Amino acid sequence: MTDQESIRQEIEFITRGGKYNPREQFDLLDKAVIKIKEEQRKMERLYEGTLKSIEQTIQATRLTRMEKDTLLEMYRGIIRGIETETSCEETTYKAIEGMHAVIHFLKEQCKITVGTASGLRNLTQTIYEKWDSHLTKRAEDGHPLKQYTTRKPIPKKIISNDPVTIVFWTDGTKTIVKRGAEEKNSPYAAFCAALAKKIYGNNTKVNRLVSETEIVKKEKKAAKAEERGNG
């Protein structure tokens, strides 16, 4: 049994009312913390070049020494928080959006130039995209921290060249779908098809999923009559 399975079983045991054993719990907790710290070190190495560029950009501004240190520490804080057991797509994205807001504020207050603000925004986006790509690969490898993440594919750009639609995602991948000859041209339907293909891998799996799922069809009039009868 892996450490991750042990942790999961202990959580379920306690949730069902099992007696808490501090020695066993702390032992498992220590192992979980070690796993998280290993991930944090990996992320630090992953972002080393980006952080260096951010530091150089910040040091070149006219901000005070304290402002520079504070801004840089905010970036380091995001990276330290990315690979914790509570990290997920939504919280990380909000943290990145928060940094964008800080950069905008500094630009509006004439603390940094427009060019510097643009450069920092690009570097901030790089942090998010690297994290997104890393998490995608990690999930595919069955990483033990996978259970702590909630993945939501986010489109970066959509190219519509009827009948073909290409969706580029923030994790660096792309999904291509093609409209059938008898189908109407709908950007919404094309995106939904791309999203289904992104999540399940290919159209064959999506079609199998639909065919194996019970589909209940009701005529509108019959459904209304049934509702009135129940009322």
Secondary structure, 3 states (H helix, E strand, C coil): CCHHHHHHHHHHHHHCCCCCCHHHHHHHHHHHHHHHHHHHHHHHHHCHHHHHHHHHHHHCCCCCHHHHHHHHHHHHHHHHHHCCCCCCHHHHHHHHHHHHHHHHHHHHCCCCCHHHHHHHHHHHHHHHHHHHHHHHHHHHCCCHHHHHCCCCCCEEEEEEECCEEEEEECCCCEEEEECCCCCCCCHHHHHHHHHHHHHHCCHHHHHHHHHHCCCCCCCHHHHHHHHHHHC
